[in-house]
Amino acid sequence: MPTPQVQVRRAYDAPESSDGKRVLVDRLWPRGLSKDKAHLDDWCKQVSPSTELRKWYAHDPAKFGEFAQRYRHELQDPERAEALDQLRRDAAAGRLTLITAAKRSDISEATVLAELIQGKSGS
């Protein structure tokens, strides 16, 4: 079985024809971005980190390892697990682009999700 094709992009970047299905994985809508300009196929709020975890993390690069570990634990919650399973099904059907508004997508929840969907253990 081939590894799913999953990539992470910022919500503020222009969409590309190679994006495939574009899914926003943030709980909050990206500030200043209209729905028309977002070019999203879906918004999967259910898979995002809890408000408490998101606020604790505050996208501090030094906390990313612990954030990823705590987030993976949160993804075991039934609602989040079902949302993650849907993203896995989406990726199995074709290229999937996880969209985040984070300034650094490489230390975002979208990166953790992409690793999980691709079967990587992650950070």
N, C-alpha and C positions, 0 to 999 in steps of 0.2 A: 504494500500500500504506500503510495507516494506521500511525502510530507506535504501537509496543506500549505498553500501559498498565502501567507499572511504578512501584511506590512502595516506599519504605524505611520500616520501622517498627522500634521497639525491641521486643525479646523480652518486656520487662516490661510493655508497654502491653497493655491488653485488646484482644482481636481485635474487628474490626468486620465487619459483614456485607458491606461493600464490598471486603474484602481480596482476594477471589478465592483463588488458590492461594498458600499461605503456606510459604515455603522459608527455613529457617535457613541462612545462608551463612558462619557462623563455624566454625572448626575445633574449638573447645572448646564444650562445652555451657554455656549460661548458668548462672552460679552461683545456687543457691537456687531454681531454677525447675523444677517437676515437669513431666514429659512431658505429663500431663493438662492442666495450666494453659497449656502452650505453644501448644496448638491448631495444630500444624504438620502440613502435608501431606507435607513432605519435609525432609531434612537433607542438604545438598550440601556436605560437608566438602572435596571434591576441588577446589572453586573458590576456597577460602580462600587467603590469602597464606601464604608459607612461615613457619615458626617464626622464622627469622632476621629476615625483613622485619618481621614483627609485633612482635618484641621491639625492633628498632631504632626503629621508628616510635613505639611506646608511646602512640599517639593524641595526639601533640604537634601542636597546630594549626599550628605554624610549619613542620612537616615534611610537611604533607599533600600539597602539590604534588609534592614529590619522591617521597613514598610512592606517590601515584597513578601516577606515571610508572614507577617500579620494578615496581609491581603489574601494570600493563598489560603490561609486558615478561614477567613471570612467567606471565601468562595465555596466553602463546604456547606454553608447555609442553604437550605432547599431552594429558596427563590433564586438566589445567586447561582447555585449549581445548575438549575434549569436554564437560566439565561446563558451561562457558559456553554452548556450543551447545545443550545440553539446556535451560538457562534461557531461551535465545532461543525455543526451540520452545514452552516453557511459556507465555511471554509472547504468542506469536503465537496461542495457543489461547484466551486470555482474560486478564483482569487477574492480575498477578503481584505479590505483596508479598514483598520480600526482608527477612528478619528478621535483626537483629543485636543482640548484647547490649551493644554499645558505648554509653557514656554519651552521646556525641554522634554520632548516626547520620549527621549531615551531613558528617562527616569520617571515615567508616568505609569499609571495603572494599565494603559494600553500596551506597554511593553511587556508587563507581567502576563497579561492575557495572551499576547501573541506567542510568548514562550510556552505557555500552557497548551494552547491550541496546536502548536507545532510539536508537542511532546517533549519539550526541553525542560530540564529541572529549574533553570533560571538562576538568579542571583542568590 
